[in-house]
Amino acid sequence: MASIKLVLRTNQKDQTGHSPLYIRVIKDRKAKFITTGVKLKESEWDEVKQRVKKNHSNSARMNANLTQKIADAEAQVADMERKVKTVSSKKLKEAIKGKEVPNFFQYAYKHCEKIRGNVSVGTYRNYLVYLEKFEKWVGSKDVFFDDITVSLLLNYIGYMSNTLKNGQTTQRYSVMILAIMFKEAIKEDLIPEYMYPFSKLTLKKDTAKRMFLKKDQIEKLINSEVKKESAAELAKNMFLFSIYAGGLRFGDVVELQWHHFNEEESRIKKLIRKTDRVHQFKIGKVALDIIQKYKKKNLQPNDFIFPITKNEALYFKNEEYRHELIEKANKACNFQLNRIGKKMELPFALTFHLSRHTFATNALNNGMRIEHVSKLMDHQDISTTQIYAKIISEELDKAVDEFIY
């Protein structure tokens, strides 16, 4: 026989001191909570008598409403237990609540499809990946918004940390996707604000150090031997090009076309994918020499400079094709760079994104003004560039500690 009781969940207290009142259903020692839509202060609730105290201005009406809710819940439970010999607490909860609170996964997946055309392919796919990850852990699609409590989320974070060995950044992002779905459901007035459990969580990022190549390492990379016209040579050339072309991101290097390059002015001008802004800058001699290696006879303005993709029309027309091509090409490039890095005996894995860090730190080390570095990297905020200035400061402190007594 299931037991039904009203419970004020003070662990979900909001900033005004109000806590949500739930109907608690216990069956086979398993508890499920169903929102009543009521929020009270602890001083306004009589736990023993199961009533709102008279110090609440609307106590009479609220008590009548709660009495009816409990009566309805008990009737639903009695009816359910009469029809089904073995019934779980979850099924009892569903019978009581009906459609009061929406199913989380039904809403989340539907929301993803609704926004699919308004976000990048990468964002859409990430949403699905992290929702499916959570669903796999829960073990069911039969989860309602009010099932996702602080306690459940802490258990999920523990699973990601201890079983999956996810870093703090991955844990944080995994939970943030769930939080986004809650916020959207609140905006659509499908669930009340007090159901949002994420404000009680502390989500940290990994304090990963930004790695970069120093001058001697760049020189060693330039002189490293790779097979002519191989995947390794292409990866090496694209990486070096980025270092001497303002730390251009991989996706933007891939889609560089000849019409983006003004040879007379040694200048690149193109729309940057991440910022959606037209960016133009002058490139250095190393970058110019690399471009010349890929200059063929009878080239067309729309031809790509680096031979990653040949189908220009499909690349710009089909966003999913473009996303998959860049993703695969980036993995292949990083594979080749890592092999080169190991031969160079670098103390870290060499990946393409390090070209961006390398440009920034070396430019600042060479005396370039931070505003100019920020402009070349197309940063929206100079505070992003200041991270690299901090790295240089840390390197300087380390040098003082090692060589000055």
C-alpha positions as CSV (number, residue, x, y, z in Angstrom):
1,M,0.0,0.0,0.0
2,A,1.4,3.4,-1.0
3,S,1.6,6.3,1.5
4,I,0.8,9.9,0.6
5,K,1.9,13.0,2.4
6,L,2.6,16.7,1.9
7,V,6.2,17.6,2.3
8,L,7.8,21.1,2.3
9,R,11.2,20.7,0.6
10,T,13.3,23.2,2.4
11,N,16.4,22.1,0.5
12,Q,14.9,23.9,-2.5
13,K,14.4,27.2,-0.7
14,D,14.6,30.2,-2.9
15,Q,16.2,33.6,-2.2
16,T,13.0,34.9,-0.6
17,G,12.9,32.0,1.9
18,H,10.1,30.2,0.2
19,S,10.2,26.4,-0.4
20,P,8.0,24.3,-2.7
21,L,5.4,22.0,-1.3
22,Y,5.2,18.6,-2.8
23,I,3.0,15.5,-2.6
24,R,5.2,12.7,-1.6
25,V,4.3,9.1,-2.7
26,I,6.1,6.2,-1.1
27,K,5.7,2.7,-2.6
28,D,8.1,-0.2,-1.8
29,R,10.3,2.2,0.1
30,K,10.8,4.4,-3.0
31,A,9.7,8.0,-2.9
32,K,8.4,10.2,-5.8
33,F,7.5,13.9,-5.4
34,I,4.7,15.7,-7.2
35,T,4.6,19.5,-7.2
36,T,1.5,21.2,-5.8
37,G,2.4,24.5,-7.3
38,V,2.5,26.0,-3.8
39,K,5.5,27.7,-2.1
40,L,5.7,28.6,1.5
41,K,8.0,29.8,4.3
42,E,8.8,27.2,7.0
43,S,7.0,29.4,9.5
44,E,3.8,29.1,7.4
45,W,3.6,25.3,7.2
46,D,2.4,22.8,10.0
47,E,4.1,19.5,9.2
48,V,2.2,17.6,11.9
49,K,-1.3,18.8,11.0
50,Q,-0.4,18.9,7.2
51,R,-1.9,22.4,6.9
52,V,-0.9,25.9,6.0
53,K,-0.8,28.0,9.2
54,K,-3.2,30.8,9.7
55,N,-0.4,33.3,9.6
56,H,-0.5,32.9,5.8
57,S,-3.0,35.4,4.3
58,N,-4.6,32.8,2.0
59,S,-4.4,29.8,4.3
60,A,-8.1,28.8,4.2
61,R,-8.3,28.7,0.4
62,M,-4.9,27.0,0.1
63,N,-5.8,24.3,2.7
64,A,-9.1,23.5,0.8
65,N,-7.1,23.2,-2.4
66,L,-4.4,21.0,-0.8
67,T,-7.1,18.8,0.8
68,Q,-8.6,18.3,-2.6
69,K,-5.3,17.5,-4.2
70,I,-4.5,14.8,-1.5
71,A,-8.0,13.3,-1.9
72,D,-7.6,13.1,-5.6
73,A,-4.1,11.6,-5.2
74,E,-5.4,9.0,-2.8
75,A,-8.2,8.1,-5.1
76,Q,-5.9,7.7,-8.1
77,V,-3.5,5.5,-6.0
78,A,-6.4,3.3,-4.7
79,D,-7.8,3.0,-8.3
80,M,-4.3,2.2,-9.7
81,E,-3.5,-0.4,-7.0
82,R,-6.9,-2.0,-7.5
83,K,-6.3,-2.4,-11.3
84,V,-2.7,-3.4,-11.1
85,K,-1.3,-5.9,-8.5
86,T,2.3,-4.7,-8.8
87,V,2.6,-1.0,-9.4
88,S,5.8,1.2,-9.0
89,S,6.0,4.5,-7.3
90,K,6.8,6.0,-10.7
91,K,3.6,4.7,-12.2
92,L,1.6,6.0,-9.2
93,K,3.2,9.4,-9.7
94,E,2.3,9.4,-13.4
95,A,-1.3,8.5,-12.5
96,I,-1.6,11.3,-9.9
97,K,0.1,14.1,-11.9
98,G,-1.3,13.4,-15.3
99,K,0.0,16.0,-17.7
100,E,0.8,18.6,-15.0
101,V,4.6,18.4,-15.5
102,P,6.0,17.6,-19.0
103,N,8.3,14.7,-19.8
104,F,11.8,16.1,-19.9
105,F,13.2,14.1,-22.8
106,Q,10.1,14.5,-24.9
107,Y,10.4,18.3,-24.5
108,A,14.2,18.4,-24.9
109,Y,14.4,16.4,-28.1
110,K,11.4,18.3,-29.6
111,H,13.1,21.6,-28.7
112,C,16.3,20.5,-30.4
113,E,14.4,19.9,-33.6
114,K,12.7,23.3,-33.3
115,I,15.9,25.2,-33.1
116,R,17.8,23.1,-35.6
117,G,17.7,25.6,-38.4
118,N,18.7,28.5,-36.1
119,V,21.9,27.1,-34.6
120,S,25.1,25.6,-36.1
121,V,25.2,21.9,-36.9
122,G,27.9,21.5,-34.2
123,T,25.6,23.0,-31.5
124,Y,22.6,20.9,-32.6
125,R,24.7,17.7,-32.5
126,N,26.2,18.6,-29.2
127,Y,22.8,19.1,-27.6
128,L,21.7,15.6,-28.8
129,V,25.0,14.0,-27.7
130,Y,24.7,15.3,-24.1
131,L,21.0,14.6,-23.9
132,E,21.6,11.0,-25.0
133,K,24.4,10.7,-22.5
134,F,22.1,11.8,-19.7
135,E,19.3,9.5,-20.9
136,K,21.7,6.5,-21.0
137,W,22.7,7.2,-17.4
138,V,19.1,7.6,-16.2
139,G,18.1,4.5,-18.1
140,S,14.8,5.7,-19.3
141,K,13.0,8.4,-21.4
142,D,10.3,8.3,-18.8
143,V,11.6,11.2,-16.8
144,F,9.7,14.4,-15.9
145,F,11.1,17.8,-15.2
146,D,10.5,17.5,-11.4
147,D,12.3,14.2,-11.3
148,I,15.5,16.0,-12.1
149,T,16.5,17.2,-8.6
150,V,19.8,18.5,-7.1
151,S,20.3,15.1,-5.6
152,L,19.9,13.4,-9.0
153,L,22.2,15.8,-10.7
154,L,24.9,15.4,-8.0
155,N,24.7,11.6,-8.6
156,Y,25.1,12.2,-12.4
157,I,28.1,14.4,-11.8
158,G,29.6,11.7,-9.6
159,Y,29.0,9.1,-12.3
160,M,30.7,11.3,-14.9
161,S,33.7,11.9,-12.6
162,N,34.2,8.4,-11.2
163,T,32.9,6.1,-13.9
164,L,33.4,8.0,-17.2
165,K,36.5,9.9,-15.9
166,N,35.2,13.1,-17.4
167,G,37.0,16.3,-16.6
168,Q,35.4,19.2,-14.8
169,T,34.8,21.1,-18.1
170,T,33.0,18.1,-19.7
171,Q,30.9,17.6,-16.5
172,R,30.0,21.3,-16.5
173,Y,29.0,21.3,-20.2
174,S,27.0,18.1,-19.8
175,V,24.9,19.7,-17.0
176,M,24.6,23.1,-18.8
177,I,22.8,21.4,-21.7
178,L,20.2,20.1,-19.3
179,A,19.9,23.6,-17.6
180,I,19.3,25.1,-21.1
181,M,16.3,22.9,-21.6
182,F,14.9,23.9,-18.2
183,K,15.3,27.6,-18.9
184,E,13.5,27.2,-22.3
185,A,10.7,25.3,-20.6
186,I,10.4,28.0,-18.0
187,K,10.3,30.7,-20.8
188,E,7.4,28.8,-22.4
189,D,5.6,28.7,-19.0
190,L,5.6,24.9,-19.1
191,I,7.2,24.5,-15.7
192,P,7.5,26.9,-12.7
193,E,10.8,28.6,-11.9
194,Y,11.3,26.9,-8.6
195,M,11.7,23.5,-10.4
196,Y,15.1,24.8,-11.7
197,P,17.6,22.8,-9.6
198,F,20.9,24.0,-11.2
199,S,21.3,27.2,-9.1
200,K,22.3,25.0,-6.2
201,L,25.1,23.3,-8.1
202,T,28.7,24.5,-8.3
203,L,30.2,23.6,-11.7
204,K,33.9,24.1,-12.2
205,K,36.1,24.2,-15.3
206,D,39.4,22.4,-15.7
207,T,42.3,24.8,-15.1
208,A,44.1,23.6,-18.2
209,K,47.3,25.4,-19.2
210,R,47.5,26.9,-22.7
211,M,50.4,25.3,-24.5
212,F,52.3,26.9,-27.3
213,L,55.5,26.5,-29.3
214,K,58.5,28.7,-28.5
215,K,60.8,30.2,-31.1
216,D,63.2,27.3,-31.1
217,Q,60.4,24.8,-31.3
218,I,58.8,26.7,-34.3
219,E,62.2,26.6,-36.0
220,K,62.5,22.9,-35.3
221,L,59.1,22.3,-36.8
222,I,59.9,24.3,-39.9
223,N,63.0,22.2,-40.4
224,S,61.3,18.9,-39.6
225,E,61.3,16.4,-42.5
226,V,58.1,15.0,-43.8
227,K,57.2,13.2,-47.0
228,K,56.5,15.5,-49.9
229,E,52.8,16.0,-50.9
230,S,51.8,13.8,-47.9
231,A,49.0,14.3,-45.3
232,A,51.8,15.1,-42.8
233,E,53.2,17.9,-45.0
234,L,49.8,19.4,-45.5
235,A,49.1,19.4,-41.7
236,K,52.5,20.9,-41.0
237,N,52.0,23.7,-43.7
238,M,48.5,24.5,-42.5
239,F,49.8,24.7,-38.9
240,L,52.7,27.0,-39.7
241,F,50.5,29.1,-42.0
242,S,48.1,29.7,-39.0
243,I,51.1,30.8,-36.8
244,Y,52.1,33.4,-39.4
245,A,48.5,34.4,-40.3
246,G,47.2,35.8,-37.1
247,G,46.4,32.4,-35.5
248,L,43.6,31.7,-38.0
249,R,41.3,28.9,-36.8
250,F,41.3,25.5,-38.5
251,G,37.9,25.9,-40.1
252,D,38.8,29.2,-41.6
253,V,42.2,27.9,-42.9
254,V,40.3,25.0,-44.6
255,E,37.9,27.2,-46.4
256,L,40.4,29.8,-47.6
257,Q,39.9,30.5,-51.3
258,W,42.2,32.3,-53.7
259,H,39.8,35.3,-53.9
260,H,40.4,35.8,-50.1
261,F,44.1,36.4,-50.8
262,N,45.4,39.7,-52.2
263,E,48.9,38.8,-53.4
264,E,50.0,42.4,-54.1
265,E,49.2,43.5,-50.5
266,S,50.1,40.1,-48.9
267,R,46.6,40.3,-47.3
268,I,43.9,37.9,-46.3
269,K,40.2,39.1,-46.2
270,K,37.4,36.7,-45.3
271,L,34.3,36.2,-43.2
272,I,35.3,34.5,-39.9
273,R,33.0,31.6,-39.1
274,K,33.0,32.0,-35.3
275,T,32.4,35.7,-35.1
276,D,30.5,36.1,-38.4
277,R,32.6,39.2,-39.1
278,V,34.7,40.1,-42.2
279,H,38.3,40.1,-41.0
280,Q,41.3,41.3,-42.9
281,F,45.0,41.2,-42.0
282,K,48.5,41.1,-43.5
283,I,50.4,37.8,-43.4
284,G,54.1,37.1,-42.8
285,K,56.7,35.8,-45.2
286,V,56.5,32.2,-43.9
287,A,52.7,32.2,-44.6
288,L,53.3,33.7,-48.0
289,D,55.9,31.0,-48.9
290,I,53.4,28.3,-47.9
291,I,50.6,29.8,-50.0
292,Q,52.9,29.8,-53.0
293,K,53.5,26.0,-52.7
294,Y,49.8,25.5,-53.4
295,K,49.5,27.9,-56.3
296,K,48.6,25.9,-59.4
297,K,48.2,26.8,-63.0
298,N,44.7,27.8,-64.2
299,L,43.4,28.3,-60.7
300,Q,40.0,29.8,-60.2
301,P,39.1,32.5,-57.6
302,N,36.8,30.1,-55.8
303,D,39.4,27.2,-55.7
304,F,40.4,26.4,-52.1
305,I,44.1,27.2,-51.3
306,F,44.6,24.1,-49.2
307,P,43.5,20.8,-50.9
308,I,41.1,19.6,-48.2
309,T,37.9,19.7,-50.2
310,K,37.4,19.9,-53.9
311,N,33.6,20.5,-53.9
312,E,33.2,24.2,-53.4
313,A,29.5,24.3,-54.2
314,L,28.6,21.5,-51.7
315,Y,30.8,22.9,-49.0
316,F,29.1,26.2,-48.8
317,K,25.6,24.9,-49.6
318,N,25.4,22.0,-47.2
319,E,26.1,22.9,-43.6
320,E,26.1,19.3,-42.4
321,Y,28.6,18.3,-45.1
322,R,30.8,21.3,-44.1
323,H,30.7,20.4,-40.4
324,E,31.6,16.7,-41.0
325,L,34.4,17.6,-43.4
326,I,36.0,20.1,-41.0
327,E,35.6,17.7,-38.1
328,K,37.2,14.8,-39.9
329,A,39.9,16.9,-41.4
330,N,40.7,18.4,-38.0
331,K,41.1,14.9,-36.5
332,A,43.3,13.8,-39.4
333,C,45.4,17.0,-39.1
334,N,45.9,16.6,-35.4
335,F,46.9,12.9,-35.8
336,Q,49.7,14.0,-38.2
337,L,50.7,16.9,-36.0
338,N,50.9,14.7,-32.9
339,R,53.2,12.3,-34.8
340,I,55.5,15.2,-35.8
341,G,55.4,16.5,-32.3
342,K,56.5,13.2,-30.9
343,K,59.5,13.1,-33.3
344,M,60.4,16.6,-32.1
345,E,60.1,15.3,-28.5
346,L,57.7,18.0,-27.5
347,P,56.5,17.7,-23.9
348,F,52.9,18.0,-24.9
349,A,50.5,16.8,-27.7
350,L,50.8,19.0,-30.8
351,T,47.3,19.9,-32.1
352,F,46.2,22.5,-34.6
353,H,44.7,24.9,-32.0
354,L,48.2,25.4,-30.5
355,S,49.0,27.4,-33.6
356,R,46.6,30.1,-32.3
357,H,48.2,30.1,-28.9
358,T,51.6,30.1,-30.5
359,F,50.9,33.1,-32.6
360,A,49.5,35.1,-29.7
361,T,52.3,34.4,-27.2
362,N,55.1,34.9,-29.7
363,A,53.6,38.1,-31.0
364,L,53.4,39.5,-27.5
365,N,56.9,38.3,-26.6
366,N,58.2,40.1,-29.7
367,G,56.7,43.3,-28.5
368,M,53.5,43.6,-30.5
369,R,50.9,45.7,-28.6
370,I,48.1,43.6,-27.1
371,E,45.4,45.7,-28.9
372,H,47.1,44.7,-32.2
373,V,47.3,41.0,-31.3
374,S,43.6,41.1,-30.2
375,K,42.7,42.7,-33.6
376,L,44.6,40.1,-35.6
377,M,43.0,37.2,-33.7
378,D,39.6,38.8,-34.2
379,H,38.8,38.6,-30.5
380,Q,35.5,40.3,-29.5
381,D,36.9,41.3,-26.1
382,I,40.5,42.2,-25.3
383,S,40.2,40.4,-22.0
384,T,40.4,37.2,-24.0
385,T,43.8,38.3,-25.4
386,Q,45.0,39.2,-21.9
387,I,45.0,35.5,-21.1
388,Y,48.1,35.2,-23.3
389,A,49.7,38.2,-21.6
390,K,49.3,36.4,-18.3
391,I,51.0,33.3,-19.7
392,I,54.0,35.4,-20.7
393,S,54.1,37.0,-17.3
394,E,54.1,33.5,-15.7
395,E,56.9,32.4,-18.0
396,L,58.9,35.5,-17.0
397,D,58.3,34.7,-13.3
398,K,59.5,31.2,-13.9
399,A,62.7,32.4,-15.6
400,V,63.4,34.7,-12.7
401,D,63.0,31.9,-10.2
402,E,65.3,29.6,-12.3
403,F,68.1,32.0,-13.2
404,I,68.2,34.9,-10.8
405,Y,69.4,34.2,-7.3
